[in-house]
Amino acid sequence: MTARTIWISYDLGVRGDYEGLYVWLDAHEAQECGDSVAVLKYDGAVPEKLKAELKKAVAIDKRTRIYVIYREPATDMNKGKFIFGGRRAAAWTGFAQADASVTDDES
């Protein structure tokens, strides 16, 4: 299998094992892409092998959230998946104004 580009988004919580993750990211020559996002070349099955590899390198707990974005070779489609944790309510939820029935007042 040839190395392919993947992006990892991570949130390990306040007491998370950032050191373990940073060692793993550095060993894979990952590049920073903003707060808690990294891009790297990965030579292995995504998400199966990646999950197993990260589980060995990083202390995973109930607060750990790691999301991977990759191109699926069989379909050539971009995919994204939480390999640890899951979705939470977005910080921006409720900011957009709902389009209530707009009426013109006539006098």
N, C-alpha and C positions, 0 to 999 in steps of 0.2 A: 504494500500500500504506500502511496506517495503522500508526502506531507501536504496538508491543505490548510487554508486560513480559517481560523475560528475566532469568535469574540466571546469573552467571558465577562459577565456582569456579576458582581458579588456583593453581598451584605451579610457579614458574619456576626452582627450584633456588637454591643459594646465590649464584651469579654471574649470575642471570637479569636480564633487562631490565625491572626493576620500574618504572623511571622512564618508559620508553616506554609500558608498560601503564597507569601512573597518569595520564599525560597523556591517553591515549585515554579512560580511564574518566571523568576530570574533564571532558573535552570533551563527553561524553555524559551529564553530570550524574548519574552513577551514585551510589548510596547504599551505604554500607558495611553489611554484614549479618553481621559476625563475621569471624574470621580467614580471609582469602583468599576472601571471598565478596562479591559486589556484585550489586545489582539496578538495572536501568535500563530505560528505554523505548528500543526499537530499531526503526528504520524501514528494514527491509530483509529480504532472504531469510535465514532462519536454517535451517541453519547455513552455507550456501554463501557468501553475501555477507559474513557476519560473519567467517568464517575468512579470506577474502581481505583484508578490511579490517584485521584484527588482524595478519596476516602483514606488511602494509606498515608498521604502526605499532610493532610489537614485534619485537625480534631473537629469533627462534625457534631453539632448538637441541634436541638429543636429550633434554634434561632437562625441557623445557617441557611442562607439562600444563595444558590449559584445557578445562573441561567446561562446557557450556551446557545450561540447562533452559529449555524454552519450550513454548508450547501450539501444536500443529500445527493450522493453520486448517482444513485439509481434513477432519480427523477430530474436531477439538475435543478432542483427547487431549493430556495432558502428555507430553513427550518429553525425554530427556536424551541427550547425546552428547559424547564427547571429540572436540573439533575439532583438538586437538594432544595427542599422547601417548596414554596408555592407563592401565588399572587396574594397581595394585600390590597386594601383600598388605596387608590392612588392619592398622592398629596394634592392633586389638582381637582379631585372630585368635588363638584358643587360650585366651581368657579364660573362656569359658563352659565349664562342666563338662559333659562328655558324660554322657548318661543311661545309665550302665552298668546292667546288670541288677541291680536292687536286690533283695536278698534279706534276709529277716529271719533272724537267728541264733536258733536255739532251743537251749536247754540243758536 
